[in-house]
Amino acid sequence: MHPEDKKLIESAKKAATDVLLHNAHGTVADLPRTAGWGYPEPYTRDLLISVLGIATTGNKQLLQSVKNVLLTLASNQSEHGQIPSLVHDKHNLGSSDTTPLFLMAVGIFRTLLDDPHFLEAAVENAVVWVAYQCPTNHYLIAQQPTSDWRDEQWVLGYGLFVNTLTYSGLKFLKKEGPAKNLGDAIGQLTYASDTSHKCPHEGLAINDQPYFALWSYKVYSSDRFDLLGNSLAILSGLASQEKATNMVKWIENEYQAMNFTKNLVLDLTPNFFPFIQPEDPDWLPRYDEFNKPGDYHNGGIWPFISGFYIAALVAAKEFDLAEKKLLALTKLIKKGRNKSLEFGFNEWYKAQTGEPMGQDWQTWSASNYLYAAACVQERSTPFFDTIRLNSQRQPNLL
């Protein structure tokens, strides 16, 4: 990497830390805010996803803000163990991903605190809630549509992101038995891609594809590509080294094809593809206003997801490619809707134009940039290294 590129990355890291410090104290109960000016609310999923990047900084003020978030969430946990969607509001329930994220975040924080029993009661209640999200007793977790981070993308039944997230959380918490059961279930073929039903129970692997399905439920599934869920599959060890290598090769081929057709002008991968088009059977009328092809959840570029993918590239030992993507992300996050900002750390960017479309100074954009930079510079994936290398799962079916 050229010296000027290294200097740019160091400037971006400092700016990311400044964003997180700015957002550490919001307008609600002195909890962190989700973005610098928009989103003053403490959204649970954004703040918990940000734990990874904050954990790599060693900044005491930021670590204390995370601890306050976790303690507040534990106090606001529902009687059945669910973690609320807003940190401060115990009545704001309905999310499928906040409770798995809580498990992952507490597992990471236990390592930082060297306290294996931190928030023990809340964790055990959350584990029970997650277990009851399985409708068949065969370990895969089902969700309602638009209940995970994609509030404008319909994920039905067994969603990849929620299941890989839960697997990661169980591994971080050293709950090896439940983690192995869930991991084995994820590794089974979807019924839609296994018409002879060679697998005893459906899973999220796709016959003849190197990646996992976006979602599956009985004879239905979506084989559109979810970058976030599949990046977590690589990071957590759900994808074997061979599967990870094949997946990265496939992703990069698709990325080049999208560049060729002008569906993508950036050097970064959309969160989701192929884009859902108005003529497709999974298009919904509301998408015309909120989720057009290349926008938002329908193929937008999300820096926090790019951070996960860069980390996944490091886990797959694709070090040169990870470095290239980090530099591309560094250049992208300079762009904000507020032109006076040196680094915008915007929420998401339009695939066909590269223009920032969300809120500037987004907490998880800044945090996951720091995590990605740490992974590239250390050629390791902090926290995930341990659960990936110590995984006791059997080899993937595919």
N, C-alpha and C positions, 0 to 999 in steps of 0.2 A: 504494500500500500504506500502511495506517495506521501511524503511528509505533510503536504498541504491537506490531504484527505484525513490523515491522523489528527491534524490540528482542528479540522472541522468537526470531527467526531467528538473530540474532547470539549469543544465549545458547546456542542449539542448536549453532552452529558451534564455539563454545568447548568445549561438552560433547563434541562429536564428536572434537575434537582430543585432549581429555583421555582419552577411551576408547582412541584409537589409541596414545597414549603409554603408557597402562596396559598395553595388550596387546603392546607392542613387544618385550618380553622375557618369554618364556614359560619353561616347565619343561623344554623339549627343546632342547639344544644352544644355548641363548640365542637361539633363533629366536622370532619373534612367535607368539603364540597366536591361535587363531581367534575365541575369545569370552572375555569377562572372567572367567568362572568355569567354565562348561562349555566343552567343546572346548579342552582345553589343547594339543592337537596342532597343529602347523603345517600345515594343509591347503593344498595348493598353489593350488587354484583360488580359494579365498577370498582368499588373500594377493595373488595376481596381479591379480584383479579390483580389489583395493583400491589398486593403483598409481595409477589415475587421480585419485582423491581426494587421496591423499597428495602427488602431484605438484603439486597446486594450492596446497598449504599452504606450500611452501618451508621446512618445518621440517627442519633438518639431521639431527636424531636419527631422525626417521621416514624420511627419504630414505636414511640409512645402513642402516636396518633392511631397506629394500627391496633395496638393493644387496647386502646379505649374503644375502638370500633368493635373488636371481638367481645370485650366485656359487656358492652351495651347490647350487642346482638344476643348474647347468652341470656341477659336479663329480660329481653323482649321475645324470647323464643315462645312459640305457642305451646299449649299444653300437650299437643301431640308430637312436638319436637321440630316443627317447621320454623325456618329462619325467615323473618319478614323481608320484604322487598326494599323498604326504607329502614335504615338502621334504627331510627328513633321511634318508629310507629309500629307497635305490636299488632295493630289491626290491619296493616297493609300486607296481606298474604296473597298467595296465588302463583308465585314463581316456582318453576321446577328446578332451577339451577342454583338458587341462593343457598339452599341447605347443603348440596354437594360442595359448593364453593367454600362454605364455612368449614366443612371437614378438611378440605385441602389447606385452607389458610391456617387453621389451628395446628394441623400437622407440621407445617413449615415453621410456625411460631414456636412450637414445642422444641424444635431443634435449636432455634435462636436462644430460647430461654434456658435450654438444658433442663426442661421440666416435662417429663413424659406424662404428667397428670394434669397439665394446664387445662382448665375448663372441662374436667372429666365428665361431670353430670350432663352438661349441655351436649357434649360430643356423643355420649351414649344415647341420649334422647334423639339426636339428629340421625344417628345410625338406624334407630328403630323406624323413624319416619321414612327414611330412604328405602328400607326393606319393604315397607308396606306399599311402596309405589309399584311393586312388581305384581301384575294381575294373575300370573300363571304359576308362581312359586319356582320359576326357572331362572331367576336372578336378574334378567333384563328389566330396566326401569322404564315405565311408560310415562308419557307426559301429555298434557293438553296442548293444542296448537297455540302458538304465540306466547307460551308461558316461559320460554327461556330468553336468552338475550335478544332473540329476533322477534321483536314485537310486530313486525310486518312480514314475517315469513312463516308459512304454515309447516310445522314439523309435527308429524302425526305418530302416535304410538311410541315406539322405541327410538328415541333420538340419539344420534352418535355423540354429540357434545355432552349431554347430560350423563350418558353412561361412561364415557372415557373420563369425565370429570370425577364421577363417583369412584371409579376404579383408582384414579390417582389419589384421591382423598383417603381411601381405605389403605392404600400402600403407604402413604405418608404417616398414617396413624398406626402402622404395623399390624393391621388386621388382615393377616395373610390368608386365612381361610376364606372369608367373604370375598376378598379381592380375587383370589384364584377362581372361585365359582363365577363371579361376574366376568372376569377376563375370559374364561373358557366359553361362556355364553356369547360374549361379543364376537369371539372368533368363529362361531358357527356361521354357516351360509344363510343368507336370507332365503326364505321359501320362494320368493319371486324369481331368484336366480338358480334355484335348486329344484327343478320341477319334479324330480324323482324323490325328493325329500330324503336324501342320503343322510342328512344330519337329523338326529332325533328331535331337536328343538331348533327353532329359528334363531338366527343371530344377525350380525351386521356385516359379515364378510360377503363379497360379491364374487360369484364364479367368473373367472377369466378377467378380473380387474385387480390392480395392485393396491386399491384403496378400499376403505370401508364406506358403506352406504350412509347417506344423510339420515335416513330413517327407514324403519321396516315395521310392518305390523301384519301378521298373518300372510295372506297371499299378495299383499301390496308392499311396495317399497319405492324409494327414490334413489336412483344411482347418480344423481347430480352430486358434484363434489363439494364437500364442506371442508375448507382449509383449516378452520379452527379445530374441529373434532379430530381430523386426521393428523394435525400437528401434535395434538395431545396423545394420540395413539402412538406416534413415534417417540415422543419424549418419555412417556410412561413405560415403554417397553412392550405395549400391547402388539405393536408391529415388530416383527423380528428384524434383525439387521438386513437380511435379504429383502424382506417386504419393504422396509424403509428405503433401501436403495432403489428398488423398482418404482416405488411411489414417487420419489423425487424425480427420477428420470421422466416418468409420465407427466408430472406437474409441469416440468420445464418444457416439454414438448408442446403441451397445451398452451402454456404461456406464450411461446413463440408463435403458435398458430393464431392466437388472439391478437398479437401485435401485427401480424401479417394482414389480418382482415380489418384492422383499425378498430376493433372492439376494445382495445387496450393500448394506451399510449405511454404507459409507465413501465418501469423495469421491476415492478412488484406484482404479485399475484392477487387477483380478486378474491374476496372472502368466499365466493360461491360461483360455480359455473358448471355447465353452460347456463347462461342467463335464461330466465323464464321469459318467453316472448308472448305477446298477446294472443297468438294463435295456438299456443300450447295448452294441453288439457289441464295443467296445474296452474294456469294463470287465473287470478282472481280479480274482479272488477276494481277493488280498492287499490291494486298494484298500480293502476294507471295514474293515480295521484301521488302515491307514497313510495312505490317500489318498482320504478321503471327499469328496463334492462341496463345494467351498469351502475345503478344507483343503490344506495343504502344497503339493504340485506340481499338485494338481487344483483350482486357482483360489484359493489363498491369496494374501494381499497380502505381498509381499516388499519391504522398503524399498530393498534394493540395486537391484532391478529398477525400482521407482518412480523411483529416481535416474536410471537410464538413460532412462526414458520422458520425464522432465522435460527432460533434456538433448536428447532427440530432438525435443521440442516446440520448444525454442529453435532447433535446426537447421532445423525446418520454419517458423520465423519466427512461431510461435504464442506470442508473448511474454506476453500477458495470461493465457492458459491455463496456461502454464508457471509463472507467478507464483502463480496460484491453486492449482495442484497442489503447489507447494513449500510453501505455507502449510499445506495439508492434511497433507502428509507430516510437517511440523514438529510439528503437533499430535498425530499418530499416534505418533511416536517418543518422545513423552513417556511413553507407556504401557509399562510393563514388568511382568514377573511379580513382580519385587521392588518392592513399593509404595513403598519408601523412596528409590528413585532418582528424581532430578529428570527425567532422560531415560533411558529404558530401552534404546533402540536395539535392540529385540528382533529376532530372526531372521525371524519371519513372524507374520502376524495372520490370524485366521479371517474370511473374507469376510462371513458372515452376522451376525457379532456384533462384529467389530472388536477382539476380545480377543487379547492376545499369547499365542502358543503355543510359541515356540521359546526359545532362550537369549538372555538379556540381554547387552548390551554386545558385540554381534556386530561384528567388525572391518569386514566389507564393508557392513553397514548404516550404520556411522558414516562410513566413507570415501566411499561413494557419495552420502551426504547432502551432504558437503562439495563433491563434484564438481557435484551438481545446483545447490547454492546459488551456486557460482562461475559456472555457465552462466547462471543467471537474472540475477544481478547484473551480469555483463559483457555479456549478450546475445550470447554467443559460446559455442562448444564447444571449450575448449582441447584441442589435439592433433588432434581430429577435424576442426576447421575446415580444416586444411591438406590432409588427405587427401581431404576431400570436395570442396573447391574446386579442387584440382589434379588431380582424377580425369580420366583420359584415356579412360574407358570410353565406348562408344557409348550413346545414349539407350536406356532400358529398353524392352523389347518391349511392356510393358503399363504 
